[in-house]
């Protein structure tokens, strides 16, 4: 067979897009795990729009998330968050990064399950604390004991995050390595292939 007659191999990205259809990819997990950073790079790889739910909430409310918390309280924010995510999921396939508490609401989880593939970016306590200390605009960490708050939130939220379709260990490696693992895991999940065993650093991070 001549080279000209060889079939052009399909790419994992094309396979994923075909298998997704109208569904989106939704990243869930704690603050500081890299949902926006990883989501943007995944969207470029998959040639899909990237949407950050927190940015959309701020645009809809005309104020920042800290301002929403301060003026109206967390419940008001969560109600608006659920409405915005529902709207975004109706808009066709995107890569969507959600806020840390969004997946806690059952109606949002059900909507994500119906309209998307969910990926939990899982990071341990120390990784999260190192990252969130760099920013002072986390409303839930405006407490006397931010470290204790992160520990409590992890305890409350991890069993719920575990309901996501897929789990990827977020750790201190180059972002593109995490993106590549997301693509490989998505491909295996959607296209029915057995995924390769994770690298040793992934396995240890996931314990």
N, C-alpha and C positions, 0 to 999 in steps of 0.2 A: 504493500500500500504506500502510495507516495505521501509526502508530508502534507500536500495540499488537500488530500482526502481525509486527513485525521480530523475527528470532531473537535470543536473548540470546547474545552472543559468549562463547565459552569462554575461560577465562583460561589463560595459559601454565602456571600452577601446577597447574590441574586436568588439563591435557594431560599434564604430566610425571607426575603421580600415576597417571593411567590407563595411561601407557606403561610405568611402572616395574613395575606389578603387585606381586608379592611381593618384588621386589628392593630393596635398600637403596642409599643413596648413601654412599660411603666417601671421606673426605678423607685424602690422604697427602701427605708432604713433610717437610722438615726442621723441627726445633724452631724456634719463633719465627715461623713463617710465618702463623700465625693460624688454624690448623685448628679449634680449639675456638670461638674468637670468631665466625668465619665460619659454622661449622657450626651454632651455636645460632641465628643469625639466619636461615640457610637453613631450618632446621627450623620456625621460626615461620612463614615465608612458605609453606612447603609443608604446614603442619599435620601434621607428622610428629614422633615423639619424637626428641629429641637424646640421643646417648649418647657419652660420652668414654671410650675404651678404657682410658686410664691410670687414671681414677677407678674403673672397674670392676675393674681389676687390684688396686688398693689395697684395695678392699672385699673381694675374694676372698682376698687374702693377709693381711688384718688388719694391714698395715703400709704405710708410704709407699714409693714407688719408690726414693728414695735408700737407705732401710733395706734393701730387698730386694737392691739392688746390693751394699751393704756386707756384709750377712750371708751372702748366697748366691751373689753373682757375677752377671755379665751373662747367662751361658748359662741359668741357672735362671730369670731374669726373662724371657728371650726364649721359653722353653718355656711359661711361664705366660701370656705375652702371646698366643701362638698359640692356646692353648686358649680363652682368654676371647673373642678375636675370632671364633673358630669358633662359639662358643655364641651370641654376639650376632647373628651373621649368620643364625642359624637362627630368630631371633625375629620375622621379618616385617620390613616396611619401616621403617627408621630412617635418620636422618642420623648417621653414625658418624665421629668424629674418632679417628685412630690415632696412636700414637707414631711418632717419626721413623724408628725402625729396623724397624717392623713389616712394611713392604712388602718388606724385603730378603729375607725368608724365602719360598722358592719355594712351599711348601705354602699359606702365607697368601695370596700373590698369586693362586694358582690358585683358592682358595676365594672370594676377592673377585671374581675374574673370573666365577665361576659364579653368585654370589649378589648381585652389586651392580654399580653403575656407579662407577668410581673417578675422582676428580678430584685431580690433582697441583697443589697450591698452590706455585708456584715463585717463590722470592725470591732476589735476589742476595746475595752474601757480606756486603756492607756493611749491608743492611737486616737480615739475620739477626743480625749482631753487635750492632747498636744495640738490638735487641729482647731478645736473650738476656742482655745485661748487666744488665737490670733484675731478673733473678731469679737467686738463688744456689743453686737446688735442681736443677740439671741435672747428673745424675751423670756423663755423658760429658764434661762441661766442667770437672771437678775436676782439672785438669792445670796444669802450669807455663805452658803456651802455649795458652789457649783459642782464640785466633784461628787458630793453626796447626791445631788440632783441627777447627774448623769447615771450614777449607779442605780438609783431608783427607777429612772426611765428605762434603762436597759432591762431591768428585772421585769417591769410591767410590759414592755413592748416586744421583747425578743420572741416570746411564744406566739405572738400575733404575726410578726414579720415572718416567722417560720412557715406561715400559710402561703407565702408567695410561691409561684411556680418553680422558680430557680433561686439558688443562693450562690453568690460569688464572694470570696474573701477579699475585703478591701484592706490593704496593708501598705506599708511604706516601700513600694516598688514603683518603677515608672508607670505613669498613667496608661500608656499604650499597652503595657503588659496586661493590665486589668481589662482594658477594652478588648484585647485579643481573646482573653478567657471568656468574656461575655459573648463574643461572636461565636466562639467554638461551642460553648454550652448551649446557646440558642440554636445553633445549627443541629446539634445532636438531638435536642428536645423536639424541634419542629420537623426535622427531616428523618427522624427515626434511626439515626446512626449511633452506635456506641461511642461515647466520648472516651478519650484517652485518660488514664489515671492522672490526677492532678499532680503538679510538681510538689516536691517535698515541702516547700515553704507554704503552699496553699493548704496542704493537708494539716500542717501544724497550726496554721492560723485559724483553721475551721474547727479545731478541737475545743 
